[in-house]
Amino acid sequence: MKEKGLKIDILRKSKESTFTARDALKHKLSHQHLEYYLRKGVIQRIAHGVYLFADKQSVDFEFLIKEKLAAFPNAIVGLRTALRLYDLIEELPECIDLLVPSENTPKKKMEDVTLHRVKSCLLRKGITDMNGIPVTTLERTIIDLLRKKESLSFVLQVINEAKKKGLIIETTKLKKLAVGFRIKNSLELLFEVWMR
């Protein structure tokens, strides 16, 4: 048992709060070691192959997303996961929302990842880079929320939170994306409620 303790301590010193099963293997911690530490409550599994030291307070959300993107390299972060990255919602989403091309949807499944199929010609519209993470712009995120039939009250809540944080939502970009994604009527309804 002492040897396990030394290995986990070395890993703890080399990582912030989260680490992957690959990181553990590099430090000679086997799957059995990880299971032992899970049972003892020293670590927690926060996603498939991603762990958190139990005494750490916060999850490195960007690290977690990058791990998922490594499994789905052509994917783009969107919807509620994008909202969390923009700090527009407080809770961590239960699943990481990834947009993938509908013509070439990955066969791989992960319990904590939701794949959303988008036509390839539309997939890269309204995309930006956030610390090395491809993520939908705020305008595209709003359009995707409308496409996924999120309630108008939730979308308005997002818009109001963005305003409070000083984030700019460009209506011309919203209108252009709405035409491309064929949800012009939904956007007009949103504008109607928004302007009241």
C-alpha positions as a LaTeX table, in Angstrom:
\begin{tabular}{lrrr}
\hline
Residue & $x$ (\AA) & $y$ (\AA) & $z$ (\AA) \\
\hline
Met1 & 0.00 & 0.00 & 0.00 \\
Lys2 & 2.86 & 2.36 & 0.74 \\
Glu3 & 4.04 & 2.16 & $-2.87$ \\
Lys4 & 0.57 & 3.19 & $-4.07$ \\
Gly5 & 0.63 & 6.19 & $-1.74$ \\
Leu6 & 3.96 & 7.34 & $-3.12$ \\
Lys7 & 2.72 & 7.03 & $-6.69$ \\
Ile8 & $-0.48$ & 8.97 & $-6.03$ \\
Asp9 & 1.47 & 11.67 & $-4.18$ \\
Ile10 & 3.82 & 12.09 & $-7.15$ \\
Leu11 & 0.81 & 12.38 & $-9.46$ \\
Arg12 & $-0.87$ & 14.86 & $-7.11$ \\
Lys13 & 2.23 & 17.09 & $-7.16$ \\
Ser14 & 2.52 & 16.98 & $-10.94$ \\
Lys15 & $-1.13$ & 17.85 & $-11.70$ \\
Glu16 & $-3.50$ & 20.64 & $-10.65$ \\
Ser17 & $-6.78$ & 19.02 & $-9.65$ \\
Thr18 & $-7.77$ & 16.80 & $-12.57$ \\
Phe19 & $-5.90$ & 14.06 & $-14.37$ \\
Thr20 & $-6.56$ & 11.35 & $-16.91$ \\
Ala21 & $-6.08$ & 7.59 & $-16.85$ \\
Arg22 & $-3.16$ & 8.18 & $-19.27$ \\
Asp23 & $-1.53$ & 10.53 & $-16.75$ \\
Ala24 & $-1.93$ & 7.87 & $-14.07$ \\
Leu25 & $-0.31$ & 5.23 & $-16.29$ \\
Lys26 & 2.66 & 7.55 & $-16.92$ \\
His27 & 3.17 & 7.61 & $-13.15$ \\
Lys28 & 2.84 & 3.81 & $-13.01$ \\
Leu29 & $-0.62$ & 3.86 & $-11.45$ \\
Ser30 & $-2.59$ & 0.94 & $-12.86$ \\
His31 & $-6.35$ & 0.65 & $-13.34$ \\
Gln32 & $-6.42$ & $-1.33$ & $-10.08$ \\
His33 & $-4.67$ & 1.55 & $-8.27$ \\
Leu34 & $-7.28$ & 3.98 & $-9.59$ \\
Glu35 & $-10.11$ & 1.68 & $-8.48$ \\
Tyr36 & $-8.51$ & 1.42 & $-5.02$ \\
Tyr37 & $-8.31$ & 5.22 & $-4.70$ \\
Leu38 & $-11.88$ & 5.60 & $-5.98$ \\
Arg39 & $-13.12$ & 3.21 & $-3.26$ \\
Lys40 & $-11.09$ & 5.05 & $-0.59$ \\
Gly41 & $-12.47$ & 8.41 & $-1.71$ \\
Val42 & $-9.03$ & 9.85 & $-2.53$ \\
Ile43 & $-10.11$ & 10.54 & $-6.12$ \\
Gln44 & $-13.43$ & 10.91 & $-7.94$ \\
Arg45 & $-14.31$ & 9.93 & $-11.50$ \\
Ile46 & $-15.75$ & 13.05 & $-13.11$ \\
Ala47 & $-15.91$ & 11.68 & $-16.64$ \\
His48 & $-14.84$ & 8.64 & $-18.60$ \\
Gly49 & $-11.06$ & 8.40 & $-18.04$ \\
Val50 & $-10.91$ & 11.72 & $-16.14$ \\
Tyr51 & $-10.40$ & 11.97 & $-12.39$ \\
Leu52 & $-10.36$ & 14.66 & $-9.72$ \\
Phe53 & $-8.47$ & 14.60 & $-6.43$ \\
Ala54 & $-11.22$ & 14.57 & $-3.79$ \\
Asp55 & $-9.57$ & 17.30 & $-1.72$ \\
Lys56 & $-9.57$ & 19.75 & $-4.62$ \\
Gln57 & $-12.49$ & 22.17 & $-4.74$ \\
Ser58 & $-13.01$ & 22.74 & $-8.44$ \\
Val59 & $-13.03$ & 20.85 & $-11.71$ \\
Asp60 & $-10.86$ & 22.21 & $-14.51$ \\
Phe61 & $-13.72$ & 22.37 & $-17.01$ \\
Glu62 & $-11.52$ & 23.36 & $-19.95$ \\
Phe63 & $-9.23$ & 20.39 & $-19.26$ \\
Leu64 & $-12.24$ & 18.09 & $-19.23$ \\
Ile65 & $-13.48$ & 19.48 & $-22.56$ \\
Lys66 & $-10.04$ & 19.13 & $-24.17$ \\
Glu67 & $-9.99$ & 15.48 & $-23.11$ \\
Lys68 & $-13.32$ & 14.90 & $-24.84$ \\
Leu69 & $-12.21$ & 16.78 & $-27.96$ \\
Ala70 & $-9.18$ & 14.48 & $-28.15$ \\
Ala71 & $-11.63$ & 11.59 & $-28.61$ \\
Phe72 & $-13.70$ & 13.59 & $-31.16$ \\
Pro73 & $-11.12$ & 15.73 & $-32.99$ \\
Asn74 & $-13.52$ & 17.27 & $-35.56$ \\
Ala75 & $-16.08$ & 18.26 & $-32.95$ \\
Ile76 & $-16.99$ & 21.77 & $-31.82$ \\
Val77 & $-18.20$ & 22.71 & $-28.36$ \\
Gly78 & $-21.71$ & 24.13 & $-28.33$ \\
Leu79 & $-25.02$ & 24.60 & $-26.54$ \\
Arg80 & $-24.94$ & 24.46 & $-22.70$ \\
Thr81 & $-21.25$ & 23.55 & $-22.66$ \\
Ala82 & $-20.52$ & 26.72 & $-24.65$ \\
Leu83 & $-22.70$ & 28.71 & $-22.25$ \\
Arg84 & $-20.62$ & 27.40 & $-19.33$ \\
Leu85 & $-17.40$ & 28.40 & $-21.12$ \\
Tyr86 & $-18.85$ & 31.89 & $-21.62$ \\
Asp87 & $-19.70$ & 31.85 & $-17.89$ \\
Leu88 & $-23.38$ & 32.42 & $-18.66$ \\
Ile89 & $-24.61$ & 29.49 & $-16.59$ \\
Glu90 & $-23.18$ & 28.41 & $-13.25$ \\
Glu91 & $-23.86$ & 24.70 & $-13.16$ \\
Leu92 & $-21.60$ & 22.27 & $-14.96$ \\
Pro93 & $-23.59$ & 20.52 & $-17.70$ \\
Glu94 & $-24.27$ & 16.83 & $-17.06$ \\
Cys95 & $-22.92$ & 16.05 & $-20.52$ \\
Ile96 & $-20.42$ & 17.81 & $-22.75$ \\
Asp97 & $-22.30$ & 19.06 & $-25.84$ \\
Leu98 & $-20.26$ & 18.51 & $-29.01$ \\
Leu99 & $-21.34$ & 19.40 & $-32.53$ \\
Val100 & $-20.22$ & 16.88 & $-35.16$ \\
Pro101 & $-20.75$ & 16.56 & $-38.93$ \\
Ser102 & $-23.96$ & 14.66 & $-39.66$ \\
Glu103 & $-22.44$ & 13.05 & $-42.74$ \\
Asn104 & $-19.56$ & 11.60 & $-40.74$ \\
Thr105 & $-20.83$ & 11.12 & $-37.19$ \\
Pro106 & $-18.31$ & 9.32 & $-34.98$ \\
Lys107 & $-19.36$ & 5.82 & $-33.93$ \\
Lys108 & $-17.65$ & 6.17 & $-30.57$ \\
Lys109 & $-19.98$ & 6.71 & $-27.61$ \\
Met110 & $-19.18$ & 8.21 & $-24.21$ \\
Glu111 & $-21.65$ & 8.34 & $-21.36$ \\
Asp112 & $-20.83$ & 11.97 & $-20.52$ \\
Val113 & $-20.79$ & 13.35 & $-24.08$ \\
Thr114 & $-23.80$ & 14.27 & $-26.21$ \\
Leu115 & $-23.11$ & 14.46 & $-29.94$ \\
His116 & $-25.30$ & 16.87 & $-31.93$ \\
Arg117 & $-25.33$ & 16.26 & $-35.67$ \\
Val118 & $-24.99$ & 19.30 & $-37.95$ \\
Lys119 & $-24.67$ & 19.41 & $-41.74$ \\
Ser120 & $-21.03$ & 19.78 & $-42.71$ \\
Cys121 & $-21.72$ & 22.95 & $-44.70$ \\
Leu122 & $-23.07$ & 24.59 & $-41.51$ \\
Leu123 & $-20.82$ & 23.03 & $-38.87$ \\
Arg124 & $-18.09$ & 25.69 & $-38.97$ \\
Lys125 & $-20.35$ & 28.74 & $-39.24$ \\
Gly126 & $-20.10$ & 31.00 & $-36.20$ \\
Ile127 & $-17.09$ & 29.33 & $-34.57$ \\
Thr128 & $-14.36$ & 30.90 & $-32.46$ \\
Asp129 & $-11.36$ & 29.68 & $-30.49$ \\
Met130 & $-11.32$ & 29.90 & $-26.71$ \\
Asn131 & $-8.01$ & 28.84 & $-25.15$ \\
Gly132 & $-7.46$ & 26.25 & $-27.86$ \\
Ile133 & $-11.06$ & 24.99 & $-27.75$ \\
Pro134 & $-13.24$ & 25.36 & $-30.87$ \\
Val135 & $-16.52$ & 26.75 & $-29.57$ \\
Thr136 & $-19.60$ & 28.30 & $-31.10$ \\
Thr137 & $-19.81$ & 32.09 & $-30.93$ \\
Leu138 & $-22.40$ & 33.53 & $-28.60$ \\
Glu139 & $-24.66$ & 34.28 & $-31.59$ \\
Arg140 & $-24.32$ & 30.73 & $-32.93$ \\
Thr141 & $-24.94$ & 29.31 & $-29.47$ \\
Ile142 & $-28.22$ & 31.25 & $-29.27$ \\
Ile143 & $-29.21$ & 29.98 & $-32.73$ \\
Asp144 & $-28.40$ & 26.39 & $-31.71$ \\
Leu145 & $-30.45$ & 26.76 & $-28.52$ \\
Leu146 & $-33.40$ & 27.90 & $-30.63$ \\
Arg147 & $-32.84$ & 25.01 & $-33.06$ \\
Lys148 & $-32.89$ & 22.55 & $-30.15$ \\
Lys149 & $-36.20$ & 24.05 & $-29.00$ \\
Glu150 & $-34.90$ & 25.49 & $-25.72$ \\
Ser151 & $-37.53$ & 27.66 & $-24.07$ \\
Leu152 & $-37.58$ & 31.33 & $-25.04$ \\
Ser153 & $-37.39$ & 32.24 & $-21.35$ \\
Phe154 & $-34.11$ & 30.33 & $-21.02$ \\
Val155 & $-32.66$ & 31.93 & $-24.16$ \\
Leu156 & $-33.72$ & 35.38 & $-22.89$ \\
Gln157 & $-32.11$ & 34.58 & $-19.54$ \\
Val158 & $-28.86$ & 33.80 & $-21.41$ \\
Ile159 & $-29.08$ & 37.06 & $-23.37$ \\
Asn160 & $-29.70$ & 39.10 & $-20.21$ \\
Glu161 & $-26.79$ & 37.40 & $-18.42$ \\
Ala162 & $-24.54$ & 38.15 & $-21.40$ \\
Lys163 & $-25.58$ & 41.82 & $-21.25$ \\
Lys164 & $-24.78$ & 41.94 & $-17.51$ \\
Lys165 & $-21.31$ & 40.55 & $-18.21$ \\
Gly166 & $-20.73$ & 43.06 & $-21.00$ \\
Leu167 & $-20.75$ & 40.48 & $-23.79$ \\
Ile168 & $-21.94$ & 41.83 & $-27.12$ \\
Ile169 & $-24.55$ & 39.94 & $-29.12$ \\
Glu170 & $-24.64$ & 41.20 & $-32.69$ \\
Thr171 & $-28.17$ & 41.05 & $-34.09$ \\
Thr172 & $-26.92$ & 41.16 & $-37.69$ \\
Lys173 & $-24.92$ & 37.97 & $-37.06$ \\
Leu174 & $-27.93$ & 36.39 & $-35.38$ \\
Lys175 & $-30.13$ & 37.19 & $-38.39$ \\
Lys176 & $-27.57$ & 35.87 & $-40.88$ \\
Leu177 & $-27.14$ & 32.61 & $-38.93$ \\
Ala178 & $-30.91$ & 32.24 & $-38.54$ \\
Val179 & $-31.31$ & 32.35 & $-42.33$ \\
Gly180 & $-28.53$ & 29.79 & $-42.84$ \\
Phe181 & $-29.98$ & 27.44 & $-40.21$ \\
Arg182 & $-33.55$ & 28.07 & $-41.41$ \\
Ile183 & $-34.94$ & 29.29 & $-38.10$ \\
Lys184 & $-35.76$ & 32.84 & $-39.09$ \\
Asn185 & $-39.28$ & 32.56 & $-37.60$ \\
Ser186 & $-37.94$ & 31.37 & $-34.23$ \\
Leu187 & $-35.50$ & 34.28 & $-34.12$ \\
Glu188 & $-38.26$ & 36.77 & $-35.00$ \\
Leu189 & $-40.34$ & 35.37 & $-32.14$ \\
Leu190 & $-37.36$ & 35.74 & $-29.81$ \\
Phe191 & $-36.87$ & 39.36 & $-30.93$ \\
Glu192 & $-40.56$ & 40.04 & $-30.39$ \\
Val193 & $-40.40$ & 38.77 & $-26.78$ \\
Trp194 & $-36.95$ & 40.35 & $-26.20$ \\
Met195 & $-38.10$ & 43.85 & $-27.21$ \\
Arg196 & $-41.14$ & 43.88 & $-24.90$ \\
\hline
\end{tabular}
